[in-house]
Amino acid sequence: MINETTIPTPATPDVCTVAVLIDGAEIPGTFHVLSVSVTREVNRIPSAVLHLMDGDAATSTFEASNASYFVPGKKIEIQLGYRSQNDSVFKGIIIKHSIKIRKANSLLLVECRNEAVKMTSGIKSRYYTDKLDSDIMEEILGLYGLQKEVTATTPDLKEVVQYESTDWDFLLCRAEANGHVVLVGDDNKVVIAPPDTGASAVVKVNYGSTILELDAEIDSRWQSKGIKANSWNPTDQELTETEASEPSTTDNGNLSCSVLADVIGGEADTLRHGGKLSQPELQAWADGRLLKERLAKVRGRVRFQGFAGVLPGKIIEVTGIGERFEGKLYVSGVRHSVANGNWETDVQFGLNPEIFAERYNLRPLPAGGLFPGVSGLQIGVVTVLESDPDGEDRIKVRLPLVSASEEGTWARIATLDAGKERGTFFRPEIGDEVVVGFLGDDPRCPVVLGMCHSSAKPAPEPGKDTNHHKGYVSREKLKLTFDDEKKIILFETPGGNKLMLSEEDKGIIIEDQNGNKITLDDSGVKIESAKDLILKASKDMNAEGMNVELKAQTGFKASGTASAEVSGASTTIKGSATTTISGGIVQIN
């Protein structure tokens, strides 16, 4: 049974003792440590700040600063306790060394971080395929030689892309997506797991005996009637939706989350994703967000006598503060402060309901920070189609929002297919309205993504809900059209030359502007000529059929320069008026 009237310190808390170890050895007693501040939080890297008295105006020296103890990169451990019975409250490395001179005194400031701070350095981009998020997080932690304890996640992910982010930011986002918290320990160990809300309290504090200060709040705006998550499933052509399960939380206060949610009212909140997420991934997302909300029901901080046994992720119990707030509370942060010979501990309880990506700007800088970036798509007007000075097949586009009069900037064209001496080339006309995007949001790197019709530049054919007709019409009215209703493909010139492939007419029709026509359909092949029809072959010409009939309205002539032959099992040569057979030699047999 925990005693709420005292803090379970290792010794009588009358004489606070501080030990600072550099590379495992305690610093000399000649260095006067004025104050110590150690901060640990859920989803944060532990930090510490030391203030040491340093600097002698008479000798113009800074003894502590000049010594080798507090050089950035040194390993440091801070121990706090009473009567030299100390407990370790921080282990890490020195990252910052600074001095301050004021009228009253001069100081050395030493800033430290846990070694996990190395994960915040450098922007990384990577592909991960066929892995769980827990596998990915373990892999990243292993790159830094950190010990790890990662609770397995559920969703099987076919592909995850880390794009232009630090490993720490990426790790935090993926942990939150699964409803996990990241706890960084002192022995280079990182624990990633769901909040343990069912654990026993490590300390019990009471107003009237052990509480020195307290701030607590209940904000109904952070409580919803539940959370749903959905995404578009292109396979089923419908939304995939899931609803968060109500989590178990710490037992505190006498106002339920549902009562608080009724204050604002409305329906369950919905998380939406435009891509395809699996059901398990949506479920983990929704469950994690709802758990974060529920652990934000009661938030605040409590201060009591210094105690090293409370850590982020643990549970404390607060009593004597009224029915609205007292009970077991989830510890989201701890700050140890030593000053003027006294050690006090501040415990932050309740989770921040905002997610990591909402509190920090995680996206890469627009244009790499080289320029103010261009956000979204822009409208442009084409001004030049040729003479790209760099020979990159670009066109010049004026952005009216930049200048209404200048020619503009050279832009590449995104097209249906592009490769070496192949691809589609449908360049817009000068004066056409185009949509322009920018690579990396850099205004120097525009790409024409497409063209726009409008009332000023209407489409060749007005839109209809039936949407049977599609096609292309060039500037000079050369047409390629598709009729899905009649199943017709039509190539057509403005002069009347046509090639039509028709399912409705069961054939192909070729027709020119002179009235000549070739029809291929279920009746056969028909060739019609408005004037002469000439068949000419450089070699042989053969005509074959069940019956072959050649008929002339006026005259018929068949001749062979070397020979001519008419033969058949039954052959008739007949003239209704005169029949003439002549030759050098005439043989009739």
C-alpha positions as CSV (number, residue, x, y, z in Angstrom):
1,M,0.0,0.0,0.0
2,I,1.5,3.3,-1.1
3,N,1.7,6.0,1.6
4,E,0.2,9.2,0.2
5,T,1.6,11.4,3.0
6,T,5.2,11.0,2.1
7,I,7.3,10.6,-1.0
8,P,9.3,7.3,-1.0
9,T,12.7,8.9,-1.2
10,P,15.8,6.7,-0.5
11,A,16.8,8.9,2.4
12,T,15.4,11.8,4.5
13,P,14.9,14.6,2.0
14,D,16.6,17.3,3.9
15,V,20.0,17.5,2.2
16,C,19.8,17.2,-1.7
17,T,22.9,15.8,-3.3
18,V,23.9,16.0,-7.0
19,A,26.5,13.9,-8.7
20,V,27.7,14.7,-12.3
21,L,29.7,12.0,-14.0
22,I,31.6,12.6,-17.2
23,D,32.7,9.4,-19.0
24,G,31.9,7.5,-15.9
25,A,33.9,9.6,-13.4
26,E,32.5,12.2,-11.1
27,I,33.6,15.8,-11.7
28,P,35.8,17.5,-9.1
29,G,34.1,19.2,-6.2
30,T,35.7,22.4,-7.2
31,F,33.1,22.8,-9.9
32,H,30.0,24.5,-8.4
33,V,26.7,23.2,-9.9
34,L,24.1,25.9,-9.3
35,S,21.1,24.2,-10.9
36,V,20.1,21.1,-12.7
37,S,17.1,20.5,-15.0
38,V,16.2,17.1,-16.4
39,T,13.3,16.7,-18.7
40,R,11.7,13.4,-20.0
41,E,8.6,13.1,-22.0
42,V,6.6,10.6,-24.0
43,N,7.6,10.9,-27.6
44,R,10.5,13.2,-26.8
45,I,14.2,12.7,-26.4
46,P,15.3,13.2,-22.8
47,S,17.3,16.4,-22.1
48,A,19.3,18.0,-19.3
49,V,20.7,21.4,-18.6
50,L,23.4,22.2,-16.0
51,H,24.2,25.7,-14.8
52,L,27.7,25.9,-13.2
53,M,29.3,29.0,-11.6
54,D,32.3,29.8,-13.8
55,G,34.4,32.7,-14.8
56,D,36.8,34.9,-12.9
57,A,36.9,38.6,-13.9
58,A,40.1,39.1,-12.0
59,T,42.0,36.4,-14.0
60,S,39.9,36.6,-17.1
61,T,39.5,32.8,-17.1
62,F,36.6,30.3,-17.2
63,E,38.1,27.3,-15.4
64,A,35.1,24.9,-15.9
65,S,34.7,25.9,-19.5
66,N,38.4,25.5,-20.2
67,A,38.5,22.1,-18.7
68,S,38.0,19.0,-20.8
69,Y,34.9,17.8,-18.8
70,F,32.2,19.7,-20.6
71,V,33.2,19.4,-24.2
72,P,30.4,18.5,-26.6
73,G,30.4,14.8,-27.3
74,K,31.4,13.7,-23.8
75,K,29.2,11.1,-22.1
76,I,27.4,12.5,-19.1
77,E,25.3,11.0,-16.2
78,I,23.4,13.0,-13.7
79,Q,22.4,11.5,-10.3
80,L,20.1,13.0,-7.8
81,G,19.3,12.0,-4.3
82,Y,19.5,12.8,-0.6
83,R,22.4,12.4,1.8
84,S,24.5,10.9,-1.1
85,Q,22.0,8.1,-1.7
86,N,21.6,9.1,-5.4
87,D,19.7,7.6,-8.3
88,S,20.5,8.1,-11.9
89,V,18.0,10.5,-13.6
90,F,19.8,11.1,-16.9
91,K,22.4,9.5,-19.2
92,G,23.4,11.0,-22.5
93,I,25.9,13.2,-24.3
94,I,26.8,16.8,-24.1
95,I,25.6,18.6,-27.2
96,K,26.0,22.3,-26.3
97,H,28.5,24.4,-24.3
98,S,27.9,28.1,-23.7
99,I,28.8,30.8,-21.2
100,K,27.0,33.9,-20.0
101,I,28.3,37.0,-18.3
102,R,25.9,39.3,-16.4
103,K,26.5,42.1,-13.9
104,A,26.0,39.8,-10.9
105,N,27.8,36.7,-12.1
106,S,29.0,34.6,-14.9
107,L,27.9,31.0,-15.8
108,L,28.7,27.9,-17.8
109,L,25.7,26.3,-19.4
110,V,25.9,22.6,-20.4
111,E,23.1,21.2,-22.5
112,C,22.7,17.5,-22.9
113,R,20.6,15.0,-24.8
114,N,20.0,11.2,-24.7
115,E,22.1,9.5,-27.4
116,A,18.8,8.9,-29.3
117,V,19.3,12.5,-30.4
118,K,21.5,11.1,-33.2
119,M,18.2,10.1,-34.9
120,T,17.3,13.7,-35.4
121,S,20.3,14.5,-37.5
122,G,20.1,14.3,-41.3
123,I,17.2,14.0,-43.7
124,K,16.6,10.5,-45.0
125,S,14.6,8.9,-47.8
126,R,14.1,5.2,-48.0
127,Y,11.8,2.4,-49.3
128,Y,10.5,-0.4,-47.1
129,T,8.6,-3.3,-48.7
130,D,6.6,-6.1,-47.2
131,K,7.2,-5.2,-43.6
132,L,5.3,-4.4,-40.4
133,D,5.7,-1.0,-38.9
134,S,7.3,-2.6,-35.9
135,D,9.9,-4.2,-38.2
136,I,10.7,-0.9,-39.8
137,M,11.1,0.8,-36.4
138,E,13.4,-1.9,-35.1
139,E,15.5,-1.6,-38.3
140,I,15.8,2.2,-37.8
141,L,16.8,1.9,-34.1
142,G,19.4,-0.7,-35.0
143,L,21.1,1.8,-37.3
144,Y,22.0,3.8,-34.2
145,G,23.1,0.9,-32.0
146,L,20.1,1.5,-29.6
147,Q,18.6,-1.3,-27.6
148,K,15.0,-1.7,-28.5
149,E,11.7,-3.2,-27.3
150,V,9.1,-2.7,-29.9
151,T,5.6,-4.2,-29.5
152,A,4.6,-5.9,-32.8
153,T,2.1,-4.0,-35.0
154,T,-0.7,-5.6,-36.9
155,P,-1.0,-4.2,-40.4
156,D,1.0,-5.9,-43.1
157,L,2.4,-3.1,-45.3
158,K,3.3,-3.8,-48.9
159,E,5.2,-0.5,-49.2
160,V,6.2,2.3,-47.0
161,V,8.2,5.3,-48.2
162,Q,10.2,7.5,-45.9
163,Y,10.6,10.8,-47.7
164,E,12.8,13.7,-46.7
165,S,12.5,13.3,-43.0
166,T,14.7,12.6,-40.0
167,D,14.6,9.0,-38.7
168,W,13.2,10.3,-35.4
169,D,10.3,12.2,-37.1
170,F,9.5,9.2,-39.3
171,L,9.6,6.8,-36.3
172,L,7.3,9.0,-34.3
173,C,4.7,9.2,-37.1
174,R,4.7,5.5,-37.6
175,A,4.4,4.8,-33.9
176,E,1.4,7.2,-33.5
177,A,-0.2,5.6,-36.6
178,N,-0.4,2.4,-34.6
179,G,-1.4,3.9,-31.3
180,H,2.0,3.4,-29.7
181,V,4.1,5.8,-27.7
182,V,7.9,6.1,-27.8
183,L,9.7,6.0,-24.5
184,V,13.5,6.7,-24.5
185,G,15.4,5.2,-21.5
186,D,18.8,6.0,-20.1
187,D,20.6,2.8,-21.0
188,N,20.3,3.5,-24.8
189,K,17.0,1.6,-24.8
190,V,13.9,2.7,-26.7
191,V,10.5,1.2,-25.9
192,I,7.7,1.5,-28.4
193,A,4.4,0.2,-27.2
194,P,0.8,1.1,-26.5
195,P,0.3,3.2,-23.3
196,D,0.1,0.9,-20.3
197,T,-2.9,2.3,-18.6
198,G,-3.5,-0.7,-16.3
199,A,-0.3,-0.6,-14.4
200,S,-0.1,0.2,-10.7
201,A,0.8,3.6,-9.5
202,V,4.5,4.2,-8.7
203,V,3.8,7.1,-6.3
204,K,0.7,8.5,-4.6
205,V,0.5,12.2,-3.9
206,N,-2.0,14.1,-1.8
207,Y,-3.1,17.7,-1.5
208,G,-2.4,18.7,2.1
209,S,0.7,16.5,2.5
210,T,2.9,15.9,-0.5
211,I,1.6,18.1,-3.3
212,L,3.5,21.4,-3.7
213,E,1.8,22.7,-6.8
214,L,-0.8,21.4,-9.2
215,D,-2.6,22.5,-12.3
216,A,-5.3,20.3,-13.8
217,E,-7.9,20.8,-16.5
218,I,-10.7,19.0,-18.3
219,D,-11.5,20.3,-21.8
220,S,-14.6,18.9,-23.4
221,R,-13.4,20.1,-26.8
222,W,-10.9,17.2,-27.0
223,Q,-13.5,14.5,-26.4
224,S,-15.5,13.1,-29.3
225,K,-18.3,10.5,-29.6
226,G,-15.9,8.2,-31.2
227,I,-13.6,8.0,-34.2
228,K,-14.1,6.4,-37.6
229,A,-11.5,6.1,-40.3
230,N,-12.0,5.5,-44.0
231,S,-10.1,5.4,-47.3
232,W,-11.0,4.8,-51.0
233,N,-10.7,1.2,-52.2
234,P,-10.2,1.2,-56.0
235,T,-10.7,-2.6,-56.1
236,D,-14.2,-2.4,-54.8
237,Q,-14.8,1.1,-55.9
238,E,-16.2,2.1,-52.5
239,L,-15.0,3.4,-49.2
240,T,-13.4,1.1,-46.7
241,E,-14.5,2.2,-43.2
242,T,-13.7,1.1,-39.7
243,E,-14.7,2.4,-36.2
244,A,-12.3,2.7,-33.2
245,S,-12.8,0.4,-30.3
246,E,-13.3,2.2,-27.0
247,P,-10.0,1.8,-25.1
248,S,-9.4,1.1,-21.4
249,T,-7.9,4.1,-19.7
250,T,-6.8,5.2,-16.2
251,D,-9.5,5.7,-13.7
252,N,-9.7,9.4,-12.7
253,G,-12.4,12.0,-12.2
254,N,-16.1,11.6,-12.2
255,L,-16.9,12.9,-15.6
256,S,-17.0,10.3,-18.3
257,C,-15.6,10.9,-21.8
258,S,-19.1,10.3,-23.2
259,V,-20.6,13.1,-21.0
260,L,-17.9,15.5,-22.1
261,A,-18.4,14.6,-25.7
262,D,-22.1,15.5,-25.4
263,V,-21.1,19.1,-24.5
264,I,-20.1,19.8,-28.1
265,G,-22.4,17.1,-29.6
266,G,-22.3,16.0,-33.2
267,E,-21.3,12.7,-34.6
268,A,-18.2,10.6,-34.4
269,D,-15.1,12.2,-35.8
270,T,-13.9,10.8,-39.1
271,L,-10.3,10.4,-40.3
272,R,-10.0,10.3,-44.1
273,H,-7.3,9.1,-46.3
274,G,-7.4,9.6,-50.1
275,G,-5.2,6.5,-50.9
276,K,-5.9,2.8,-50.3
277,L,-5.4,1.7,-46.7
278,S,-6.1,-1.8,-45.5
279,Q,-8.7,-2.5,-42.9
280,P,-6.1,-3.3,-40.2
281,E,-4.2,-0.1,-41.0
282,L,-7.4,1.9,-40.7
283,Q,-8.3,0.2,-37.5
284,A,-4.9,0.9,-35.9
285,W,-5.1,4.5,-37.0
286,A,-8.6,5.0,-35.5
287,D,-7.9,3.1,-32.3
288,G,-4.7,5.1,-31.7
289,R,-6.3,8.5,-32.2
290,L,-9.2,7.6,-29.9
291,L,-6.8,6.3,-27.2
292,K,-4.9,9.6,-27.4
293,E,-8.2,11.5,-27.0
294,R,-9.3,9.5,-24.0
295,L,-5.9,10.0,-22.3
296,A,-6.3,13.7,-22.8
297,K,-9.5,13.9,-20.7
298,V,-7.6,15.1,-17.6
299,R,-4.4,17.0,-18.3
300,G,-2.0,19.0,-16.1
301,R,1.0,18.8,-13.9
302,V,1.8,18.2,-10.2
303,R,4.9,19.1,-8.3
304,F,6.2,17.3,-5.2
305,Q,9.5,16.6,-3.5
306,G,12.2,15.2,-5.8
307,F,11.7,11.5,-6.6
308,A,13.5,9.5,-9.3
309,G,11.1,6.6,-9.4
310,V,8.5,8.3,-11.6
311,L,9.0,8.1,-15.4
312,P,7.0,8.8,-18.5
313,G,4.7,5.9,-19.3
314,K,4.1,5.2,-15.6
315,I,1.0,5.8,-13.5
316,I,0.7,8.1,-10.5
317,E,-2.3,8.5,-8.2
318,V,-3.4,11.9,-7.0
319,T,-5.8,12.4,-4.1
320,G,-7.4,15.2,-2.2
321,I,-8.0,17.4,-5.3
322,G,-11.8,16.8,-5.6
323,E,-13.9,14.3,-7.4
324,R,-13.5,15.9,-10.8
325,F,-9.8,15.1,-11.1
326,E,-8.5,12.7,-8.5
327,G,-7.5,9.1,-9.3
328,K,-4.9,7.4,-11.4
329,L,-3.2,9.5,-14.1
330,Y,-1.0,8.6,-17.0
331,V,2.5,10.2,-16.8
332,S,3.4,11.9,-20.1
333,G,6.3,13.9,-18.8
334,V,8.7,14.4,-15.9
335,R,11.0,17.3,-15.0
336,H,13.5,17.2,-12.2
337,S,14.7,20.6,-11.0
338,V,17.5,21.3,-8.5
339,A,18.2,24.8,-7.4
340,N,19.2,26.4,-4.1
341,G,19.9,23.0,-2.6
342,N,16.4,21.7,-3.2
343,W,15.1,19.0,-5.6
344,E,11.6,19.1,-6.9
345,T,9.8,16.9,-9.4
346,D,7.1,18.1,-11.8
347,V,5.0,15.3,-13.3
348,Q,3.0,16.1,-16.5
349,F,-0.1,13.9,-16.7
350,G,-2.5,13.2,-19.6
351,L,-1.5,13.0,-23.3
352,N,-1.5,15.9,-25.7
353,P,-4.4,15.1,-28.1
354,E,-2.6,16.7,-31.0
355,I,-0.6,14.3,-33.1
356,F,3.1,14.8,-33.7
357,A,2.6,15.9,-37.4
358,E,0.2,18.6,-36.2
359,R,2.6,20.1,-33.7
360,Y,5.6,20.2,-35.9
361,N,6.2,21.1,-39.6
362,L,7.5,17.8,-41.0
363,R,7.2,18.5,-44.7
364,P,10.4,19.4,-46.6
365,L,11.0,23.1,-47.2
366,P,9.4,24.4,-50.4
367,A,12.0,24.8,-53.1
368,G,14.5,23.3,-50.7
369,G,14.5,26.6,-48.9
370,L,16.3,28.3,-51.8
371,F,13.2,30.4,-52.7
372,P,9.8,31.1,-51.3
373,G,7.9,28.1,-52.8
374,V,4.9,28.0,-55.1
375,S,2.0,26.1,-53.5
376,G,-0.6,24.3,-55.5
377,L,-1.2,24.5,-59.2
378,Q,-1.1,27.7,-61.2
379,I,-2.8,28.9,-64.4
380,G,-0.5,29.9,-67.3
381,V,-0.9,31.3,-70.8
382,V,1.3,29.9,-73.6
383,T,3.5,32.6,-75.2
384,V,6.3,30.7,-77.1
385,L,6.5,27.2,-78.6
386,E,10.0,27.1,-80.2
387,S,13.6,28.2,-79.7
388,D,14.2,26.7,-76.2
389,P,17.6,28.1,-75.4
390,D,18.6,24.9,-73.6
391,G,17.2,22.5,-76.2
392,E,15.0,20.8,-73.6
393,D,11.7,20.8,-75.7
394,R,10.1,23.4,-73.4
395,I,7.6,26.0,-74.1
396,K,7.3,29.5,-72.6
397,V,4.4,30.2,-70.3
398,R,3.3,33.4,-68.7
399,L,1.9,33.2,-65.2
400,P,-0.7,36.0,-65.0
401,L,-0.3,36.2,-61.2
402,V,3.4,36.9,-61.6
403,S,3.1,39.2,-64.6
404,A,0.3,40.1,-67.0
405,S,2.6,41.3,-69.7
406,E,5.9,39.5,-69.8
407,E,6.5,36.3,-71.8
408,G,7.1,34.2,-68.7
409,T,9.2,31.2,-68.0
410,W,10.3,28.1,-69.9
411,A,8.3,25.0,-68.8
412,R,8.5,21.3,-69.6
413,I,5.4,19.5,-70.8
414,A,4.0,16.4,-69.1
415,T,2.7,14.2,-71.9
416,L,1.1,10.7,-72.4
417,D,4.4,9.0,-73.4
418,A,7.9,10.4,-73.8
419,G,11.2,8.8,-74.7
420,K,14.1,9.1,-77.1
421,E,12.7,10.1,-80.4
422,R,9.3,8.6,-79.5
423,G,6.2,9.6,-77.6
424,T,3.2,11.9,-78.0
425,F,3.5,15.5,-78.9
426,F,0.4,17.6,-78.4
427,R,1.7,21.0,-77.8
428,P,-0.8,23.7,-76.9
429,E,-1.3,26.8,-79.1
430,I,0.1,30.2,-78.3
431,G,-2.5,31.9,-76.2
432,D,-3.9,28.7,-74.7
433,E,-4.7,28.4,-71.0
434,V,-2.6,25.7,-69.3
435,V,-2.3,24.3,-65.8
436,V,1.3,24.5,-64.4
437,G,2.8,22.6,-61.5
438,F,6.3,23.1,-60.0
439,L,8.9,20.4,-59.1
440,G,9.7,20.6,-55.5
441,D,7.5,23.8,-55.3
442,D,10.4,25.6,-57.0
443,P,9.2,28.5,-59.2
444,R,12.1,27.9,-61.5
445,C,11.0,24.3,-62.3
446,P,7.5,24.6,-63.9
447,V,5.8,21.7,-65.7
448,V,2.7,22.1,-67.9
449,L,0.4,19.4,-66.7
450,G,-2.6,20.0,-69.0
451,M,-4.7,22.4,-70.9
452,C,-8.1,24.0,-70.0
453,H,-11.3,24.8,-71.9
454,S,-13.5,27.7,-70.8
455,S,-16.3,29.8,-72.1
456,A,-13.7,31.9,-73.8
457,K,-12.1,28.8,-75.3
458,P,-14.9,26.2,-75.5
459,A,-14.5,22.5,-76.2
460,P,-15.2,21.2,-79.7
461,E,-18.3,19.5,-78.3
462,P,-20.3,20.4,-75.2
463,G,-20.4,17.9,-72.4
464,K,-23.3,15.6,-71.8
465,D,-24.0,13.3,-68.9
466,T,-24.3,10.3,-71.4
467,N,-20.7,11.1,-72.4
468,H,-20.8,9.0,-75.5
469,H,-18.4,11.1,-77.6
470,K,-14.7,11.6,-77.0
471,G,-11.9,12.6,-79.3
472,Y,-9.4,15.1,-80.6
473,V,-9.9,18.1,-82.9
474,S,-6.8,20.0,-84.1
475,R,-6.5,23.7,-84.9
476,E,-7.4,23.1,-88.6
477,K,-10.4,20.8,-87.7
478,L,-8.6,17.5,-88.2
479,K,-10.6,15.0,-86.2
480,L,-10.3,11.7,-84.4
481,T,-13.5,10.9,-82.6
482,F,-15.0,8.0,-80.7
483,D,-18.7,7.3,-80.4
484,D,-19.3,4.7,-77.6
485,E,-23.0,4.6,-78.3
486,K,-22.7,3.5,-81.9
487,K,-19.2,2.1,-81.4
488,I,-17.7,4.2,-84.2
489,I,-14.1,5.5,-84.6
490,L,-13.9,8.3,-87.1
491,F,-10.9,9.9,-88.7
492,E,-12.0,13.0,-90.6
493,T,-10.5,16.1,-92.4
494,P,-12.3,19.3,-92.8
495,G,-12.5,18.7,-96.6
496,G,-14.6,15.5,-96.2
497,N,-11.9,12.8,-96.3
498,K,-13.0,10.0,-93.9
499,L,-12.0,6.7,-92.4
500,M,-14.7,5.1,-90.3
501,L,-14.6,1.9,-88.3
502,S,-18.2,1.1,-87.3
503,E,-19.6,-1.7,-85.2
504,E,-23.1,-0.3,-86.1
505,D,-22.5,-0.8,-89.8
506,K,-20.4,-3.9,-89.3
507,G,-17.6,-2.6,-91.3
508,I,-15.1,0.0,-92.5
509,I,-15.8,2.9,-94.8
510,I,-13.1,4.9,-96.6
511,E,-14.4,8.0,-98.3
512,D,-12.7,11.0,-99.9
513,Q,-13.9,14.5,-100.7
514,N,-14.2,13.5,-104.5
515,G,-17.0,11.1,-103.9
516,N,-14.8,7.9,-104.1
517,K,-15.7,5.3,-101.6
518,I,-14.6,1.9,-100.4
519,T,-17.0,-0.1,-98.2
520,L,-16.1,-3.3,-96.3
521,D,-19.0,-4.8,-94.5
522,D,-20.9,-8.1,-94.1
523,S,-22.0,-7.9,-97.8
524,G,-18.4,-7.9,-99.0
525,V,-16.2,-5.2,-100.4
526,K,-17.5,-2.4,-102.5
527,I,-15.4,0.1,-104.4
528,E,-17.1,3.2,-105.9
529,S,-15.4,5.8,-108.0
530,A,-16.9,9.1,-109.0
531,K,-14.7,9.0,-112.2
532,D,-12.0,6.6,-113.4
533,L,-11.0,3.4,-111.5
534,I,-7.5,2.3,-112.4
535,L,-6.0,-0.9,-111.0
536,K,-2.3,-1.2,-111.7
537,A,0.3,-3.7,-110.5
538,S,4.0,-3.8,-111.2
539,K,3.8,-7.6,-111.4
540,D,0.9,-10.0,-111.5
541,M,-2.7,-9.2,-110.9
542,N,-5.1,-12.0,-110.0
543,A,-8.9,-11.9,-109.6
544,E,-10.7,-15.0,-108.3
545,G,-14.2,-15.8,-107.3
546,M,-17.1,-18.2,-107.7
547,N,-18.3,-16.1,-110.5
548,V,-16.5,-13.1,-112.0
549,E,-18.5,-10.6,-114.0
550,L,-17.0,-7.6,-115.9
551,K,-19.5,-5.3,-117.5
552,A,-18.9,-2.1,-119.5
553,Q,-21.7,0.4,-120.3
554,T,-20.1,1.3,-123.6
555,G,-17.0,-0.7,-124.5
556,F,-14.9,-3.5,-123.0
557,K,-11.4,-4.3,-123.9
558,A,-8.9,-6.9,-122.6
559,S,-5.5,-7.2,-124.2
560,G,-2.1,-8.8,-123.5
561,T,1.1,-7.5,-125.0
562,A,2.6,-11.0,-125.5
563,S,-0.5,-13.2,-125.2
564,A,-4.1,-13.3,-124.2
565,E,-6.1,-16.4,-123.3
566,V,-9.8,-17.0,-122.5
567,S,-10.5,-20.6,-121.4
568,G,-13.1,-22.6,-119.6
569,A,-14.9,-25.9,-119.6
570,S,-17.6,-24.2,-121.5
571,T,-16.7,-21.0,-123.3
572,T,-19.0,-18.7,-125.3
573,I,-18.0,-15.7,-127.4
574,K,-21.0,-13.8,-128.5
575,G,-21.8,-10.5,-130.2
576,S,-25.4,-9.3,-130.7
577,A,-24.3,-7.5,-133.9
578,T,-21.0,-8.4,-135.4
579,T,-18.3,-10.8,-134.0
580,T,-14.8,-10.5,-135.5
581,I,-12.0,-13.0,-134.9
582,S,-8.8,-12.1,-136.6
583,G,-5.1,-12.9,-136.4
584,G,-2.0,-13.9,-138.4
585,I,-3.1,-17.5,-138.0
586,V,-6.5,-18.4,-136.7
587,Q,-6.9,-21.9,-135.4
588,I,-10.4,-23.2,-134.5
589,N,-10.5,-26.7,-133.2
